[in-house]
Structure formats: structure tokens, C-alpha cells
Amino acid sequence: MLKNKIAIVTGASKGIGKAIALDLAKAGVKLVLTARSEALLKKLENKIIKMGGRAISIVCDMKNENDIINLVQKTISTYKKIDILICNAGIGHFDLCENTRTSDFDEIMTINARAPFILFRECIPYLKKQKKSFIIAIGSVVSVKGYANQSAYSASKHALMGMCKSMAKEVSNDGTRVHIICPGGVDTELVSRARPDLDTSVLMRAEEISDAVHFLLTRKGKGVIDELHLHRESNIPFI
């Protein structure tokens, strides 16, 4: 079902993005891997090729609009189409609001909200050309909740949620589905910085998020899942 589909995965060099890329490669998806680290991207690209998959890696700074536009154009020049856009790249600064610099807030909003907006805008004309296409954004539990020391990060993820809701209405008639996955604690570098108090043994693994992506891309039926929320097994739900 996914064989020979073309997917862009941002933040692909490690963590959730890497897990998503590897899972999609196993399903036969042709990948465009992007992040800031050329060395890590090349390592992942080579691993996928050794698995029998196909991937290219493009270094992209999500703060740079021209980099993002170039990413999309290189994807088209290489593969001629885009079927799937995975917006995973993100950063966080974690501190009390009173200790958060405006420059930190601006950087979070630029990467976590502005960059996906540019990607949506640049990819939509190509996604619309496919009979069925997907945008999947990786949000967070703070897309819908708030935690102390995470006001700037939460603002960026709320913004991403709002964009996804609007985008879903704009493109649904063109065959493009927009989903946002909102995980709680995942064993990644970012979560370790945000919540150093958490025991990593109780955190979700990045592969659990990639499983959710795979589910959204392959499920059948007329029902649509707009938001998918995942929380730690040790966390009490619905709070």
C-alpha cells in the first residue's frame, strides 16, 4: 500500500523522525530525509539503502525559508511527486516564562510553527496532485495542555495544532488528509531536557510513534482520525 510512495521526513536524523523513516523504508516508501546534521543523515541514508530501500538526505535549517523551499524543490526534481509530508522537526526551551528570553521564544516558534507552515504551503500544490496524500505533524501533549516551565514550547505546539485543524478543512476535498499525533513522554533527548525527573523506563519509545504514523497511513474505511493522542501507560488518562 505504501510501496513507492514519496515521503519527506523532517527531523529525521534521530529520535522519533529516525524511527518513522526506518519504518516507512521497510514499507517501501522512497524517502527524503532532512535535518541539520549531514553526518547523521548520511548514516541513516546508508542504513536504509543497505536495507534495500531508497532515500536521499538533504541538510535543511528549519529557520531558513529558502532552505525549506529548496528541500521541496529537490524532492520534486528527484522523485517528481510528494505523497506524504511528516513534520517532525522541533526544539524546546524549558524554563519559567519570566526566565525565557524573547529570542528563545522566537526560535521555538520559528522551528515548531513557522517551518511547518512554510512546508504546508510549499508541499500542498504537489500533494493535491495525488489521488490520496497525507500530512502528519508530530505535536505533543502540550498541544492541548499546559505544563510549568513549558510556556513557549506549549505556545508553539498549540499553534501547530491550530494550523493542522485549518489545513484539514482546506485540503480535505482534494484528497489530502491532515493528522496530528500528540504523544506524552517519549524517550528522546528533548523529553529528557524537559522532564529530567522522569524515569526513562516508563517512557514511550520512538518506535511507538512511528507505529502510529504507519497506522494512519494504512488504515482503511471512511472514518477519519484528526488527532491521535498517546500517553504513557503509567500516566492516568483523561486528565
Secondary structure by P-SEA (a helix, b strand, c coil): ccccbbbbbccccccaaaaaaaaaaaabbbbbcccccaaaaaaaaaaaaaacccbbbbbbccccaaaaaaaaaaaaaacccccbbbcccccccccccccccaaaaaaaaacccaaaaaaaaaaaaaaaaccccbbbbbccccccccccccaaaaaaaaaaaaaaaaaaaacccccbbbbbbbbcccccaaaaaacccccccccccaaaaaaaaaaaacccccccccbbbbbbccccccc
